[in-house]
């Protein structure tokens, strides 16, 4: 049976993350695949009206919706009373976002949200419309530091998509019914990553020296990323070079940067630690390194950078936090360490530097594992099935049928 435009599930994918991080990467790579699902009519809206995101998604063929709001995505960098004041000041802007969402959702069957803010704002917007309430599907990209209201709002969703088995288990532990949770493991755009890695670095890199270069790739310098853990371990591996990426001028990271600089200036590390700053050419940097290290000290919901390094065939070291061991196939495609034990991390680094044949075999296994498990074709099939089944109410009057799309859906239902 052909899918008509009038019969397709209308889905609005929102974006409200303050940082240009993993959630943005998944949407930028994944929505074009979802857009080809003949069961869906997909559109995109940035809650904060940022022109760069609207333009980016329009350029990749996604219909965009302007909610009529432009305001900062950051509520506050302060704490205590200052944070409370900033939060109160942000209330009018967020009510305007709710109003814009309410108008937009009158034309949708499903609102597809990703961050806590999106979940809350979409729930409030939907509650204001007593006539037509589209379903909410929350794509949960991680739960470390989940606010206390997360469970309440999640229970109001038609479905919650977990990006890993670890996240699915955490959601179940919060009290969500198993039938409400679908696990859809994150994906990697192999072609984009490999093509980007083949381009020479945009700016010079430090000259690699023996015995090897260990890279910790990150967009921002935060204690949770475990940079300090890598530097403490590197003290125990003579000669190894350490490359750290991330914005060293970020005001929110000022104290942590001072801490890292103090460790890097210790006699054991003199001349061996290089701060590369924020690198838009991160895959070129990754290609130039010998080892990629992801020693996160918090509960990673997935660990996209580890999966990307695996895609490039790099030997990878990950921490035993959150979903990282799952991404690394429980140690089959990467070495898994405890970030709070410098000796454990140092031993892993030394093993990959000294045993080069082993490091090469591990990199090959990592690439094979990534290709088999992290395909966007698989991701779009699974997410599309959830969204297509997500309409909460019978369709209202729609536009007349103007054309037909495909003949049969190539996508299977999520079991």
Residue pairs with C-beta under 8 A, 6 or more apart in sequence:
1 407
1 408
2 404
2 405
2 406
2 407
3 38
3 39
3 404
3 405
3 406
3 409
4 401
4 403
4 404
4 405
5 41
5 399
5 401
5 402
5 403
5 404
5 405
6 398
6 399
6 400
6 401
7 395
8 38
8 39
8 40
8 41
8 405
9 39
9 40
9 41
9 109
9 110
9 387
9 388
9 390
9 391
10 40
10 41
10 43
10 107
10 108
10 109
10 110
11 34
11 40
11 41
11 42
11 43
11 108
11 109
11 110
11 111
11 112
11 387
11 390
12 43
12 44
12 45
12 65
12 104
12 105
12 108
12 110
12 111
12 112
12 134
13 27
13 31
13 34
13 42
13 43
13 44
13 45
13 62
13 112
13 114
14 44
14 45
14 46
14 47
14 101
14 111
14 112
14 113
14 114
14 118
14 122
15 23
15 24
15 27
15 44
15 45
15 46
15 47
15 53
15 114
15 118
16 46
16 47
16 48
16 73
16 113
16 114
16 115
16 117
16 118
16 121
17 23
17 24
17 73
17 114
17 115
18 73
18 74
19 219
19 220
20 219
21 219
22 141
22 302
22 304
22 305
23 114
23 115
23 141
24 53
25 304
26 141
26 186
26 187
26 304
27 44
27 57
27 114
28 56
28 57
28 60
29 187
29 188
29 189
29 192
29 376
30 187
30 376
30 379
30 380
30 383
31 42
31 44
31 57
31 60
31 62
32 60
32 61
32 62
33 376
33 377
33 379
33 380
34 40
34 42
34 380
34 383
34 384
34 387
35 42
35 61
35 62
36 380
37 380
37 384
37 387
37 388
37 409
37 411
38 405
38 406
38 409
39 384
39 388
39 409
39 411
40 384
40 387
40 388
42 62
42 63
43 62
43 63
43 64
43 65
43 108
44 54
44 57
44 62
44 63
44 64
44 65
45 64
45 65
45 66
45 67
45 101
45 104
46 53
46 54
46 67
47 67
47 69
47 73
47 97
47 101
47 117
47 118
47 121
48 69
48 70
48 71
48 72
48 73
48 97
49 66
49 67
49 68
49 69
49 70
49 71
50 70
50 73
54 64
54 66
57 64
58 64
65 104
67 97
67 100
67 101
67 103
67 104
68 96
68 100
69 93
69 96
69 97
69 100
71 90
71 93
71 96
71 97
72 93
75 83
75 86
75 87
75 90
76 82
76 83
76 86
76 87
76 90
77 251
77 252
78 86
94 121
97 121
98 121
98 124
98 125
98 128
99 125
101 111
101 121
101 122
101 125
102 125
102 126
102 128
102 129
105 111
105 122
105 125
105 126
105 129
105 132
105 134
106 129
106 132
108 134
109 134
109 135
109 390
109 391
109 392
109 393
109 395
110 134
110 135
110 136
110 137
110 158
110 387
110 390
110 391
110 392
111 122
111 126
111 134
111 135
111 136
111 137
112 137
112 139
112 387
113 119
113 122
113 136
113 137
113 138
113 139
114 138
114 139
114 141
115 141
116 146
116 147
116 150
116 153
119 136
119 138
119 150
119 153
119 154
119 157
120 149
120 153
122 136
123 136
123 153
123 156
126 133
126 134
126 136
127 133
132 393
132 396
133 392
133 393
134 391
134 392
134 393
135 157
135 158
135 159
135 390
135 391
135 392
135 393
136 156
136 157
136 158
137 157
137 158
137 159
137 160
137 161
137 386
137 387
137 390
138 153
138 154
138 157
138 159
138 160
138 161
139 161
139 163
139 184
139 383
140 154
140 160
140 161
140 162
140 163
140 167
140 171
140 301
141 163
141 167
141 301
141 302
142 163
142 167
142 299
142 300
142 301
142 302
142 322
143 150
143 167
143 170
143 171
143 174
143 299
143 301
144 224
144 298
144 299
144 300
144 301
144 322
145 298
146 174
150 174
151 174
151 175
151 176
154 160
154 171
154 174
154 176
154 180
155 175
155 176
155 180
157 180
158 390
158 392
159 180
159 181
159 182
159 386
159 389
159 390
160 171
160 176
160 180
160 181
160 182
161 182
161 183
161 184
161 383
161 386
162 168
162 171
162 181
162 182
162 183
162 184
163 183
163 184
163 185
163 186
163 301
163 302
163 323
164 183
164 185
164 186
164 301
164 302
164 322
164 323
164 326
164 327
165 183
165 185
165 323
165 326
166 299
166 301
166 322
166 323
166 326
167 183
167 301
167 302
167 323
168 181
168 183
170 299
171 181
172 178
172 181
182 382
182 386
182 414
184 379
184 382
184 383
184 386
184 414
185 302
185 373
185 374
185 379
186 302
186 304
186 307
186 374
186 379
187 374
187 375
187 376
187 378
187 379
188 304
188 307
188 308
188 311
188 370
188 374
188 376
189 376
190 311
190 370
190 371
190 374
190 375
193 283
193 308
193 311
193 312
194 311
194 312
196 281
196 283
196 284
197 283
197 284
197 286
197 287
197 312
198 287
199 281
199 284
200 284
201 281
201 284
201 285
201 288
202 279
202 280
202 281
202 284
203 281
205 243
205 276
205 285
205 288
206 241
206 243
206 274
206 276
208 241
208 288
208 290
209 239
209 241
210 239
211 239
211 240
211 353
211 354
212 240
212 241
212 290
212 291
212 352
212 353
213 240
213 241
213 242
213 243
213 288
213 289
213 290
213 291
214 230
214 234
214 240
214 241
214 242
214 243
214 289
214 290
214 291
214 292
214 293
214 349
215 242
215 243
215 245
215 285
215 286
215 289
215 291
215 292
215 293
216 225
216 226
216 227
216 230
216 242
216 243
216 244
216 245
216 292
216 293
216 294
216 295
217 245
217 279
217 282
217 285
217 286
217 292
217 305
217 309
218 225
218 227
218 244
218 245
218 246
218 305
219 245
219 246
219 247
219 278
220 246
220 247
220 250
220 252
220 253
221 227
221 244
221 246
221 247
221 248
221 250
221 253
221 256
221 257
221 260
222 246
222 253
222 256
223 256
223 297
224 296
224 297
224 298
225 246
225 295
225 296
225 297
226 294
226 295
226 296
226 297
226 319
226 339
227 244
227 246
227 256
227 260
228 259
228 260
228 263
229 295
229 297
229 319
229 339
229 340
229 342
229 345
230 242
230 244
230 293
230 295
230 345
231 242
231 260
231 263
231 264
231 269
231 273
232 263
232 342
233 295
233 342
233 343
233 344
233 345
233 346
233 349
234 240
234 242
234 269
234 272
234 273
234 346
234 349
235 266
235 268
235 269
235 342
235 346
236 342
236 343
236 346
236 350
237 346
237 349
237 350
237 353
239 272
240 272
240 349
240 353
241 272
241 273
241 274
242 269
242 272
242 273
242 274
243 274
243 276
243 285
243 289
244 260
244 273
244 274
244 275
244 276
245 276
245 277
245 278
245 279
245 282
245 285
246 253
246 275
246 277
246 278
247 253
247 277
247 278
248 257
248 275
248 277
250 257
260 275
261 275
263 269
263 273
264 273
264 275
276 285
279 285
283 308
283 312
286 292
286 308
286 309
286 312
286 314
287 312
289 314
290 314
290 315
290 352
290 353
290 359
291 314
291 315
291 316
291 317
291 349
291 352
291 353
291 359
292 305
292 306
292 309
292 314
292 315
292 316
292 317
293 316
293 317
293 318
293 345
293 349
294 300
294 303
294 305
294 306
294 309
294 316
294 317
294 318
294 319
294 324
295 317
295 318
295 319
295 337
295 339
295 345
296 303
296 318
296 319
296 321
296 322
296 324
296 339
297 319
297 321
297 339
297 340
298 321
298 322
299 321
299 322
299 323
300 319
300 321
300 322
300 323
300 324
301 322
301 323
302 322
302 323
302 327
303 318
303 322
303 323
303 324
303 327
306 316
306 318
306 324
306 327
306 328
306 334
307 327
307 370
307 374
309 316
309 366
310 316
310 327
310 328
310 333
310 334
310 366
310 367
310 369
310 370
311 367
311 370
311 371
311 374
312 367
313 363
313 364
313 366
313 367
314 363
314 366
315 334
315 335
315 352
315 359
315 360
315 362
315 363
315 366
316 328
316 333
316 334
316 335
316 362
316 366
317 334
317 335
317 336
317 337
317 345
317 348
317 349
317 352
318 324
318 325
318 327
318 328
318 334
318 335
318 336
318 337
319 336
319 337
319 338
319 339
320 336
320 337
320 338
320 339
321 339
324 336
325 331
325 336
327 334
328 334
328 335
328 336
328 366
329 369
329 373
330 336
332 365
332 369
333 362
333 365
333 366
333 368
333 369
333 370
334 362
334 366
335 348
335 351
335 352
335 362
337 344
337 345
337 347
337 348
338 344
338 345
339 345
351 358
352 358
352 359
352 362
353 359
380 411
381 410
381 411
381 412
382 414
384 411
385 411
385 412
385 413
385 414
386 414
388 409
388 411
389 413
389 414
